[in-house]
Amino acid sequence: MSLPRIIVLGAGLGGTIAAYEIREATKGRAEVMVVSDTDDYWFVPSNPWVAVRWREPDAIRVHLPPVMKKRGIGFINVGCTRVHPTENRLDLGDGSMMMYDYLVIATGPELAFDEVKGLGPDGHTVSVCRTDHASHAADDFDAFCANPCPIVVGAAQGASCFGPAYEFALILDTELRKRKIRDQVPMTFVTSEPYIGHLGLDGVGDTKGLLESEMRNRHIKWVTNARITGVDDGMMHVEEVAEDGTVKKAHDLPFGYSMILPAFRGVKAVFGIEGLTNPRGFILADKHQRNPNFKNIYSLGVCVAIPPIGPTPVPVGVPKTGFMIESMVTAVAHNLASELDGKDPCEIPSWNAVCLADFGDGGVAFVAQPQIPPRNVNWASQGKWVHLAKVGFEKYFIHKVRSGTSEPLYEKLALQVLGINKLKQTTKGAA
């Protein structure tokens, strides 16, 4: 009799560690396989460093097939073109298909650059969303530094991942000062957030005050409630929206270099599947990370549908931070183990947030427990220690992926680096 097959769809931050934890939790009672469109894992949080050549891409890359083989996990690198949840089937990129008993969707998002004319690597702005994007951004930055002029950094309407935009703006400031050309580069931060430090979370602790102070100290101007209407070569067109939704002011911002984070949407393999996704293509999930309509499908990471914190003049999404994703992974692994034992799932991810925003010579850290307010812990701090902590954590996490360990490193970060006494990954709940 063959073992039940669990397929993890995606091999990014969430999918890779999910495969490790599921393999450990099921202890040989299931066949665990990963379906990915690439052989390599990239530590995406380091992409802003890649874009200024503080890291080379190979330093944050892990070649997955040998690691997966060592852990007894199947690995297929042709990607999935379509999920058929009513048939428990995947269509693969090479024209073949694969059946599953349980599916864990961890695809991450599709980057919706096309929703703003001229945005993205195929337009007039660079990106740090993928490591290959960041590598091209580094080439463009080198060329820019030979002829310094204004920079625009930020996040477009509908974006949900704001931390890398703040990081990159302040890392650019640090690098430009190192190159002694900061005085030749006016900088503007453009964001759909209603205020600096909102982060899609309505702020955490005093992120508003801390980040506004950093921006002022570094002579970075900003436009909030910003809707980018288009990007031309060297010019960004932005509408500043008032609380009532009307256009308060129009801005034409010249630039010689610009990085704007796009909105996300679900990947094509799942987009538009009734009962599986919301209209934006994100996977519907209950409190156990299980789809309410297809009970053998779980999801985790950026692909999960989470409603916004509340209404804002310009659409703002909710980020899925590393610790939050790790808590989803742990819950999914334990719930699949319960299902293999004939029990109902009972683990509920904590959705706590721990974030280190590095500025090159300092940074801001925050902890939100849980991520969605109201919170039991609502804390933020800043200092040079944040940069050092992120460097250390990069090494921790890449080692975790290379070694195939299921150790919860975000929790280790919270306990050891931030000095928090207890930050649980999951909780037991009624099935």
Secondary structure as GFF3:
##gff-version 3
##sequence-region A 1 431
A	DSSP	beta_strand	5	9	.	.	.	ID=ss1
A	DSSP	alpha_helix	13	26	.	.	.	ID=ss2
A	DSSP	beta_strand	31	35	.	.	.	ID=ss3
A	DSSP	beta_strand	40	42	.	.	.	ID=ss4
A	DSSP	three_ten_helix	44	46	.	.	.	ID=ss5
A	DSSP	alpha_helix	47	50	.	.	.	ID=ss6
A	DSSP	three_ten_helix	57	60	.	.	.	ID=ss7
A	DSSP	beta_strand	61	63	.	.	.	ID=ss8
A	DSSP	alpha_helix	64	70	.	.	.	ID=ss9
A	DSSP	beta_strand	74	76	.	.	.	ID=ss10
A	DSSP	beta_strand	80	84	.	.	.	ID=ss11
A	DSSP	beta_strand	89	92	.	.	.	ID=ss12
A	DSSP	beta_strand	97	99	.	.	.	ID=ss13
A	DSSP	beta_strand	102	105	.	.	.	ID=ss14
A	DSSP	beta_strand	110	111	.	.	.	ID=ss15
A	DSSP	three_ten_helix	113	115	.	.	.	ID=ss16
A	DSSP	alpha_helix	131	145	.	.	.	ID=ss17
A	DSSP	beta_strand	151	155	.	.	.	ID=ss18
A	DSSP	alpha_helix	163	178	.	.	.	ID=ss19
A	DSSP	three_ten_helix	182	184	.	.	.	ID=ss20
A	DSSP	beta_strand	187	191	.	.	.	ID=ss21
A	DSSP	alpha_helix	207	217	.	.	.	ID=ss22
A	DSSP	beta_strand	220	223	.	.	.	ID=ss23
A	DSSP	beta_strand	226	232	.	.	.	ID=ss24
A	DSSP	beta_strand	235	241	.	.	.	ID=ss25
A	DSSP	beta_strand	247	254	.	.	.	ID=ss26
A	DSSP	beta_strand	257	261	.	.	.	ID=ss27
A	DSSP	beta_strand	264	265	.	.	.	ID=ss28
A	DSSP	beta_strand	297	299	.	.	.	ID=ss29
A	DSSP	three_ten_helix	301	303	.	.	.	ID=ss30
A	DSSP	alpha_helix	322	340	.	.	.	ID=ss31
A	DSSP	beta_strand	347	349	.	.	.	ID=ss32
A	DSSP	beta_strand	353	358	.	.	.	ID=ss33
A	DSSP	beta_strand	363	369	.	.	.	ID=ss34
A	DSSP	beta_strand	377	382	.	.	.	ID=ss35
A	DSSP	alpha_helix	384	403	.	.	.	ID=ss36
A	DSSP	alpha_helix	409	412	.	.	.	ID=ss37
A	DSSP	pi_helix	413	417	.	.	.	ID=ss38
A	DSSP	beta_strand	426	428	.	.	.	ID=ss39
###
